[in-house]
Amino acid sequence: MDGLNPRGKAYLVDASMYVFRGWFAYPAAAFRDADGQPANATYGFVRFLLDFLQRVRPAQVMLGFDIALGGSFRNLLYPAYKANREPAPPELLRQFDACRAFAQAFGLSTHAHASYEADDLIGSASVRARALDLDCVIVSADKDFGQLLDAHDEQWDWARATRWGPAGVHQRFGVWPRQISDYLGLCGDAVDNIPGVPGIGARTAARLLAQFGDLDTLLAGTAELAASKTLRGAAVLARRLREHADAARLCKRLATIACDAPLPDDCLARGRGDGAALDALLQQHRFGPHTRSRALALIEEPLPT
């Protein structure tokens, strides 16, 4: 169990995902802070965070938050990136700030950047973790994180209580972690408004990468592909790849998690919580006495080592 043996692991939490889960899972009308503002996303996030910290008791943990809403480096490469998403309403943006304040009050390493997304912060933290000989556990359901998994790493979908490693990535998508960005470059990602190559879906992308290994090798081998007798419509696929080669490379770039975001050297370190700040936040957001005592008792415990 994680709580019995946290050593040797860095837990990298896609915090924004759990803020959004709270926003959609709990009705705003039922959860209000002391000023009468919606607190449903904050409630859901704090509930997740308490459960996570008590179950796992991580010694090395980092939370990545998204604040690069429409302004990440990907939008400079492709202005339509995530343009299909509705802007977050002010009521939700306010709660993102509250959730970051809660995480900091718990003593957790919490990071956001105007040009990098939470995925990039987590990818960059994974590099730091490996330099410390730590395996990574990425707490998120986002398929993009599959590309970060090394041999002993895991991804953990907390809400569904499901965990998987590199073999699980292959089982889900038909490609290995190192091929995820190539895969998304070919078939695209509707969630992020990444178009991919017209006419190439997920199954075809996986079959092409099983044969050619990566996108660059595939684009250089369209003549070989066109002559294939084993892949249906090979000649048409080869033509589409030649016509959309630059777009495929751009889509791969958009889908590739950056691992060079600026982070402090101690980005995985867990610190002492701030009891006064935490209690003030709990009262402001009208958490009940059970949650307040549970949260305050948690930060009084000795830090895991």
N, C-alpha and C positions, 0 to 999 in steps of 0.2 A: 504494500500500500504506500502511496505517496507520502502520507503523513508520518509513516514510520521510518522512511529512508529518503529524505529529500536531498541528501548529499550527492554531488555529481550531476545535478540537473539545474538548468536555468529555465524558469517559467516565463514565457513571453506572451503577454496577454493582449489580445486585440480588444482593447477597452471599449472602443466606439461601438463594436458589435453589441456589447451587453448594455450600453446606453440605449441603443435603438431597440433592443429586445424589450427593455422596460417601457419604452415609449409606446410600443405597439401592444404589449401584454396587459398593461394596467390602464384603466380609464382615467383620463385627466381630471374628470369631475370628482372622482373619489379620493384623489391625493393632491392636497394643497399644502403649501408651506405657510409659515406664520404671516406672510404678507398676502395670502390668498392666491399666489401664483401656482401654476401646475407643478407638481413634484412627482409625477408618475414614473418618468424615466429615471429620476434620482432614486426613487424607492426601489425600482427593479435592479438598478446597478448596485446599490449598497447591499441589497439582499444577496445578489450574486457574490459580491466581494467578501462578505462575511462568511458565506458558505465555503468559498474557495480557500480563504486563509485558514479557516478552522480545519478543513479537511486536509489540505496539503501542507500547511505550515512551511512555506518555502523559505529557504535561506537566500536564494538568488532569484530575483523577480523584477520584471520591468513591464510597465503598462504603456502602450502606445495609443495616443489619441489623435484623431483627425481634426486639424483646423485648416488644412489646405483645401478649402471648399471652392473648387473651380480655379485655384491658383497654383496648383502643383506644377512641377517641371513638365509633366506629361501634357498639361494644357498648352504649354508653349510649343510642344512638338505637334500637337493635334488638338486644336481648339474645341472640337466636338467631343473630346474625351469626357464621359459621364454627363454630357449635356442632356441626356434623356431623363435625368433625375430631377425631381422637383426640389427647389431650394428648401433647406431645413427652416421651419417656422421659428420665429423669435422665441416662442415658448420652449422649443427644444434646445436651441442654442444656449439659452440661459441655463438649462439643466446640464449641458455639457460642462460648463464652467463649474457648476456645483459638484459634479461627479469627480472632476479633477481635484477640486479642493478636498473632497472626502478621501480620495486615494492618497494625497499628500499628508493629510492628517493621520492616516494609518501608518505613515512612515515609508510609503512605497515609492520607488523610483518611477516617476511619471514624466512622460516626454511627448511633445508635440512640436511641429515645425511648419512654418508657412509655405515651404516649397516641397516638403516631403510628406507622403501619406503615412498612416500608421503602419502599413505593410512594410514600408522602407525602413522605418525606425526599428521594427522587429527584425527585419533582415540584417540591419547593421548591428543590432544587439546580438544576433546569432553569431556573427563573426567574432565579437568580443568573447562570447561564451566559449567558443571553440578554442580561442587563444588561451583560455583558462582551463582547458581540458574538461569542459562541461558539456553534457548532452543537452539538447534543447527539447522542451515541450511547449509547443505553440498552442495556446488556448484560443481556438477560433474554429468556426465552421467554414471559413472562406477557402474555396478550392485553390486560390492563387498560392497559398502558403505551401502547397505540396512541393513546389520547386525548391524550398529551403531544406528539405529533410535529408540529412545524412543517414548513414547506416543505422545509428542507434537513437535517432531522433524520433519524436512522435508528434502528431497533431491530435488535439483533444477537443472534440465538440462537446462542450460542457452540458448544454441543454439536452442533448440526446444521449449523454453518457456513453459516447463512442470514441474510441481511440484507434489510430492506425499509424503505421510507419511507411517506409518506401514501398513495400510490397502492397500495402493497402492503396497507395496512390495508383499503382499499376492495375490493381483489381478494379478500381473505380473508373479509370479513364483509358486504360489500355496503353499508357505511356509511363515512363519512369520519371522521378522527380526532375532530373536534369533536362527532360524534354517538355516540361509543362509550358514554358514560355514559347517554345517552337509550336507546340500543339495549339495554344491560344492564338498565335500568329496566323495559323492556317484556318482554324474554324471560328475564330473570333470569340467575343464574350459580350453577349447582349446586355448583361448587367452593367458593364462599364462602357457600353457603346463603342466597343472595338469591333470593326466590321469583319476582319479576316479576309480570306480569299473567296469571292463569289462561287457558289456551287460546291464548296468543300465543307462538309459537316464533320461532326465529332468522330464518327466511325472511320471515315475516309482519312481524316488527319492522323488518327492512330495507326492505320494501316500503312500510310506513307512513311511515318516516322519509324515504324517497325522495320521497314525495308531500307530506309536511307539514313536513319540515325538522328539527323538534325536538319534544321531548315536550310542552312547554307549548302550542305551536301545535296539536299533535295533540289534546290534551285540550280545547282551546278549540274545536276544529273537529269534534266528534263528530257534529253534525247534518249537516255536509257529508259526513262519512265514511259515515253511515248511508244517504245518498241515492246513494252511488257505484254506478255500474253496471259498473265495471271491476275491482273487488276482490271476490272471492268471499266470501260471508258477511259483507259489510260491516256490515249492520245488527246482527248478533250481536257483531261486534268493537266497534262503537260502544257497545253496551250494556255490554259487559265493561269498556271503558275508563271509562265513567261510574261504574260500580259500584266500580271499583278505582283511581280516580284518585289518592287519597291514598297508597295502597300503591305505585303506580307512581312517584310523586314521592319517596317514601322510598327505594325501591330505587335510583333514580337517585342520590340523595344517598349511599347506601352505596357505589355503584360509582364515584363521582367521586373522583379522586385530589386530596387537599388539597395546595395549593401554598403554605401559610403556616406550615409547621412551623418551629420555631426552629432556625436553623443559624448558625454563626459566619460572619463576612464572608469568611473565608479557607477556606470549606468545600471548595473545589476544588483548593486548593494541595497540591502533592506535596512532602514534606519529605525530609530525609536519613534513611535508615534507621538503626537502632540495631543495630550488628553484634553486640555482646555479648548483647543481649536475644534477637536472632534466633538466634544460635548456641545459646544455652541452650534455646530452644524446640525447635530442630531436634534437639538431643540428647535432650531430655525425651521427644519423640515418636518417637525412634528412626528418624529419617530416615538413609538411607545416605550414604556419603561423596560420591557424585556429586551428589545433591540438595543437600547442605550446601554444597559448593564452588560449585555453580551459584547458589544463593540468596545466599551471601555475596559472590560476585563481582558479582552484580547490584546490590547496594546500594553497591558501591564505584565504580560508574560515575558520571560526571557527570550531574546531573539534567537531563532534557530541558527545553528552553525553547521 
